[in-house]
Each structure stands twice: as structure tokens, then as C-alpha cells.
Amino acid sequence: MDTRNRSIRLRMLAFGVIGFAAALTAVAAPQCDHCLTRHYACRTDNSGDTQPCLEK
């Protein structure tokens, strides 16, 4: 078996996985801004205690 072809395939797979993760992050990020705003407001209301905010 040619190890050079295996190496190229592994690199292509790695780039594909990284590209997919980057695309997924780019799509999901704008939709979560309101969640972070509510989480930070909850932390402020609870004097920095994160536990009640994580249960919402």
C-alpha cells in the first residue's frame, strides 16, 4: 500500500473536518448573541453566581 496516498487522504480529511467546524461556528455564532446577553444579565442579577444561570 502506498503510504503517500494515505497521507494525502488523511490531510484532506483533516482539512475537511476543520473546514466543516469553521463553517458550523460561523453559522451558529450570530444566533447565540441574545443567549450571551441574557446569561451575563443573569450573572449580574445573581452576584456572579453562575449555577442559577446555567439551569435556565
C-alpha positions in Angstrom: 0.0 0.0 0.0 1.3 3.4 -0.9 1.8 5.4 2.3 1.9 8.7 0.3 -1.7 8.3 -0.8 -2.7 7.6 2.7 -1.0 10.7 4.0 -2.7 12.9 1.4 -6.1 11.4 2.2 -5.6 12.0 5.9 -4.6 15.6 5.2 -7.7 16.1 3.0 -9.9 14.6 5.7 -8.4 16.8 8.4 -8.9 19.9 6.2 -12.5 18.9 5.6 -13.2 18.4 9.3 -11.6 21.8 10.2 -13.5 23.5 7.4 -16.8 22.0 8.5 -16.2 23.0 12.1 -15.3 26.6 11.0 -18.4 26.8 8.8 -20.6 25.5 11.6 -19.1 28.0 14.1 -19.6 30.9 11.6 -23.3 29.9 11.2 -24.0 29.4 14.9 -22.2 32.4 16.3 -24.7 35.2 15.3 -27.7 33.3 16.6 -26.3 33.0 20.2 -25.7 36.7 20.9 -29.0 37.1 22.6 -28.2 34.0 24.8 -25.0 35.5 26.0 -26.7 38.8 26.8 -29.3 37.0 28.9 -26.6 34.9 30.6 -24.5 37.9 31.5 -27.6 39.7 32.8 -28.4 36.7 34.9 -24.9 36.6 36.4 -25.2 40.3 37.3 -28.5 39.7 39.0 -27.1 36.8 41.0 -23.9 38.5 42.1 -21.7 36.4 39.8 -23.2 33.0 40.8 -23.4 31.0 37.6 -25.3 28.0 38.8 -28.9 29.5 38.6 -28.0 30.9 35.2 -27.0 27.5 33.8 -30.2 25.9 34.9 -32.4 28.3 32.8 
